[in-house]
Amino acid sequence: MGGYAGAVSERQPPMYFRLGGGGIKGVSKPGELVWSRIFVDGGLKADLGRGRAIALPLEETERRWRVTTPQWPMMHAVLDGVTRDQFMARHKANHILVAYAPDAQGADLALAAKAAMFREMGMEVSICGTFEAKGAPGVRHLLGGGGGVSGTSVNLISASALNSLKGS
């Protein structure tokens, strides 16, 4: 809220930074995004998907800060086709890398380009949740050509499949 002007630095709790220090606290701007998470599980893997950051009333943001770590930045993110519980079951963390796009079509194209880049870097890539590629030219080509996202290097993981991965 308020961009950089609305950001503040607060002392981090000693359990995170025992020697002191501060971090920037603010709320991420609303907009279309591509999220990703890189991890090691029998090799280097990348999960990514589409979503959006949304604006919530100040009262709700403050309530969320009170029940988490209030010194940290916050993004009110909605991940397309992936619930909080599904994400946490797979990654055991709520941190994601985010790239903003000016609109949904640009985000679809950015997702495809990022997936292709990760694949070329030798990672096993999984596109999580729902991904429609509405009107973004070249998206299917970047994901492996032809008519879809099948193949060994790009996996499409639905919300129900993510839910079944609990404990894996």
N, C-alpha and C positions, 0 to 999 in steps of 0.2 A: 504494500500500500504506500503510494507516494514515491515509488522508484527509489533511486539512491538517496534522495532527500529524506525518505521515510525510514531508511535503515539506520540502525544504531549498533554499537558494540557493547556487549555485556560480558562481564566476568564469567568465564566458563566454570562449571562445577569442578572441584578438585579431583573427583573420580575420573574425569576425562582429561584434565590438564593439571597434574599435580603441582607443577611449578608455576602455575598462573597463566594468564593470557585471556584474550577475549576472542570472540567470534562475531561475525556480522549477523544480525538478527533483522529479518524483514520478511515480507510476503512476496512470493513470486508473482509476476504479472500474468494476467489471463492470456490465453492464446493456444493455438494448435501446436502440438509437439510430437516429437518422436522420442521415445524412451528406450534406454538400453541398459543392460547389466552384463558385464563380462565376468566369467568365473571359471574355475578349474574343477573339472569332474571327469577324471580319466582323459584329460586333454583340455585345451583352451576352448571355451564355448561362449557364445553370445546369444542372449535373448533380447529381442527388441519388439516394439509394437507402437501403436498409435494411441494418442490420447489428447487431452486438453487440460490446461490449468484453468480453473474457474475462480471467480471472485465470490467470497462469502461475506456476510455481514461481520463487522468488527467484533460484535459480541461473540459470535461463533468462533472466530479466529482466536480471541482471547481465551475462550473456554478450552479450545484444543491445546493452546500453550500451557494452560494450568495443569492438564492431565498428561503432558509429555515433558520435554525439556524446554523450558521457556526461553532459554538463551539461544536457541538454534533457529535458523531460518525455516520457513514453512512454505510448502507448495500445496495448494488444494487441487490435487490431480485426480482426474477421472481417466482410467486406462480402459480403452475400448475392449470389452469382452474379457477383462481380467479383474477379478475381485481382489480386495485387500488380502483376504484369507488365502486365496490361491497364490498370490504373489509371495506372501510370507511363507507359505508351505514349501515353495520351490527354492527361495533364496534366503530365508531366515534373516532378512534385513529389509528395511524400507527405503534404502537409498538407491536412486536411479540417476543415470546420466541423461540429461535432457538437451535436445536441440529444438529451438523454436522455429516455426515456419510462418510465413505471412497468412497462409490459408490452408484449408484441408488438402487441396490438390498439391500444393507445394510440400506439405508434410508427407503425403503419400510418396511423392518422388524422392524426398529425402530419406524416407524409410528404405526404399528400394536401393538407393545408392549406398546407404550405410550397410545394408545387408550384403550387397555385392562386394563392398570393400572388405568387410569382415571375412567373407568367404575367400576372397583372394589372399587374405593374410593367413589362411589356413585354419580358420576357426570353424567349428560346427555351428551353424546359424539356425536359430529357431525364431520364427515370427509368431508372437503370442497374441492370443485374443482374436479379435475380428479385424480384418483388413480387406477393404473392398476395392481399392485402387480406382476410384471413380474419376474418370476423365483425366488421369495423369498419364500422358503419352510416354511410352517406353518403360513403364513400371514392370510389366510382366517380362519384358526382355531382360531388364537388369536382374530380375530374380531367377534367371535361368533359361530364358527364351520361351518361345512357343506359347502354349496355352495355359501354363500354370506354374505353380511353385513347387512341383514335385521334384524329387531327386534326392541324392544323398547329402547334398551340402546345404540345402535350405529346407527346414521343416516348418510346417504350419501347425501350431499347437492351439487347439480350441480351448475355451474356458473349461469345458468338461474334462478335456485331457489334462489340463494343468491341475485340476482338482484331483485327478487320479494319481498325480505324481507325488502326493504327500508321502514323505518318508523316503523318497528316492534321492 
